[in-house]
Structures are given as structure tokens and as C-alpha cells.
Amino acid sequence: MIALLEFLMMICFIFLIVTRKMSALLALIIIPLFFAIIRGFAEDVGQMVLNGIVGVAPTGIM
């Protein structure tokens, strides 16, 4: 089930970028968030976002 959802997420991501319905940056934020909520991680999404920002922030500062 998880693999199927991830495959569908990639198809949605590629479709939205190729057809220019969504910018790449916006698609990288919205599509995984949408699929995480569908998968049932709605209450964990906030902590996942914070962990991601903490992991990427030092690179962004450079």
C-alpha cells in the first residue's frame, strides 16, 4: 500500500510539473504533505516538518 501511494505521488508530481499546473517548489511542498495526510500521518506531519527544517537549516545558512 505504501509503495503504491509513493508511486502515485511521483506520478502526480511529474504530471503537475510537466503540465505547468504547479511550480516545482510548490509541488515539492504540497504533494508529499497531501499524501502524508492521506496515509494517516496527519498528527505527525508537524514534527516531520520541524525535523526536516532542522536538518536542512545549516545547509541553507551556508
C-alpha positions as CSV (number, residue, x, y, z in Angstrom):
1,M,0.0,0.0,0.0
2,I,2.8,2.4,0.9
3,A,4.7,1.7,-2.3
4,L,1.5,2.2,-4.4
5,L,0.9,5.6,-2.7
6,E,4.5,6.7,-3.3
7,F,4.3,5.6,-6.9
8,L,1.1,7.7,-7.3
9,M,2.8,10.6,-5.6
10,M,5.6,10.6,-8.1
11,I,3.1,10.4,-11.0
12,C,1.2,13.3,-9.6
13,F,4.4,15.3,-9.0
14,I,5.7,14.7,-12.6
15,F,2.3,15.4,-14.1
16,L,1.8,18.7,-12.3
17,I,5.3,19.8,-13.2
18,V,5.3,18.8,-16.8
19,T,1.9,20.3,-17.5
20,R,3.0,23.5,-15.7
21,K,0.0,23.4,-13.3
22,M,2.3,23.8,-10.3
23,S,5.8,25.1,-9.8
24,A,8.5,22.6,-8.8
25,L,9.0,24.2,-5.4
26,L,5.3,24.3,-4.6
27,A,4.9,20.7,-5.8
28,L,7.7,19.6,-3.5
29,I,5.9,21.0,-0.6
30,I,2.2,20.3,-1.3
31,I,2.2,16.8,-2.9
32,P,4.1,15.0,-0.1
33,L,2.1,16.8,2.5
34,F,-1.2,15.7,0.8
35,F,0.0,12.1,0.6
36,A,1.2,12.1,4.2
37,I,-2.3,13.2,5.3
38,I,-3.9,10.5,3.1
39,R,-1.6,7.8,4.5
40,G,-2.6,8.7,8.1
41,F,0.3,10.7,9.3
42,A,-1.8,13.9,9.9
43,E,-0.8,14.3,13.6
44,D,2.9,13.6,12.8
45,V,3.3,16.0,9.9
46,G,4.2,19.0,12.1
47,Q,7.0,17.1,13.8
48,M,8.2,15.8,10.5
49,V,8.4,19.3,9.0
50,L,10.3,20.6,12.0
51,N,12.8,17.7,11.8
52,G,13.3,18.4,8.1
53,I,13.9,22.1,8.7
54,V,16.4,21.4,11.5
55,G,18.2,19.0,9.2
56,V,18.3,21.4,6.2
57,A,18.8,24.8,8.0
58,P,22.6,24.5,8.4
59,T,22.9,24.0,4.6
60,G,20.6,26.8,3.9
61,I,22.6,29.2,6.0
62,M,25.8,28.4,4.1
